[in-house]
Amino acid sequence: MTDWTDVEAMDLSDAETFDALLDRAETREKGHFFEFFAEGDELVHDPGLRLSQHGSEQWMGQTLNHDPAYWRADAARERDYEDVPVHPDYLLACVMGITVEDLSEKGGYFLGRDDVRFHRPATAGTSLAVTSTVVDTRTSSSRPKYGIVTWETEGRDRETGETLVTYERTNMIPRREPAATDGGAVGEQDEGGPTLPDTLLTPDGEYFEDFRRALDTAHEEHAAVAYRHERGRTMDDQLVAGLPLATLNTARQHHNRDEMADSPSGDIVAYGDVTRSVALAHARSDEATYRERRFADERFHDFVTLGDTVYGFTRVLDADPDAGPDRAGAVTFEHVAFNQDQTPVYSGRRTALIQRDTQ
């Protein structure tokens, strides 16, 4: 009888032997199928991640987020931070990255995120504790091989227990067994074309007053305040594969080119938070941001792959002078990321505190 624990029993360096062995071996799978999730379940995400200044600066540098308050102590103090905080995009990506192994590593489409709120700034050295609660599960009428799951996620400071960021996220998740559906309803097509304003206005500057004046003028002229941002960022290996791995995001679609070769994208795709952060960086470069407040109705519309270039477009929705501290007002934007073919790949609403012009 062969002792299969004997290293000499099989030559695993022999291609024929190893190929035959792989054909018979069972794969220990990662991630969970749709059927695993039940409404009300709470999942504690075990991988701990400690936020670092290097990680934050690497994220900012690669995504073109150059706000000095997240780099320099003097700039942070001018914005009323006690210490230099990590960038909120980096914080959000780390919190979500930790959840991927438990929630969405099995694959499926990232449908969107809602009610993103930053409760307090986080600094380098903060260890994260992350939990998610299943708030909804439902069948996909158009894709019977998938179900749709929504989770509410909270990222906390592990030492103090203080909440740092919360959000609601929705994904398609593969099912073990396809569901019986009616194929989904088909909506009527609008053959009249889009309705657009006659005039698009651009703010004259980067301060709160510039956005408020632009909105007032737009109201008088029945126009919209909407504009493109000049910068673009082409997706490379560091953005597509490197940044997600640095946040513990294990989703195969970001780093396994072999598995993604036969997928609809044909290649590895960018982490949604990277695409989003690049587009927001373009927008932030044209405004005097004071603090981030919240995001809503975030949607990811198409794949972003290696070699794609991400641009940004912004529409200004509101400017509230009473919703912030004396030195800032709250501006609500609608942001769109689009690629070199002018195809939208991300959209979302954002409310940020924008500095007032003190000159």
Buried (B, 14 or more C-beta within 10 A) or exposed (E): EEEEEEEEEEEEEEEEEEEEEEEEEEEEEEBBBBEBBEEEEEBEBEBEBEBBBEBBBBBBEBBBBEBEBBBEEEBBEEBEBEEBBBBBBBBBBBBBBBBBBBBBBBBBBBBBBBBBBBBEBBBBEBEBBBBBBBBEBEBBEEBBBBBBBBBBBBBBBBEEEEBBBBBBBBBBBBBEEEBEEEEEEEEEEEEEEEEEEEEBBEBEBBBBBBBBBBBEBBEEEEBBBBBBBEBBBEBEEEBBBBBBBBBBBBBBBBBEBEEBEEBEBEBBBBBBBBBBBBBBBBBBBBBBBBBBBBBBBBBBEBBBBBEBBBBBBBBBBBBEEEBBEEBBBBBBBBBBBBBEEEEBBBBBBBBBBBBBEEE
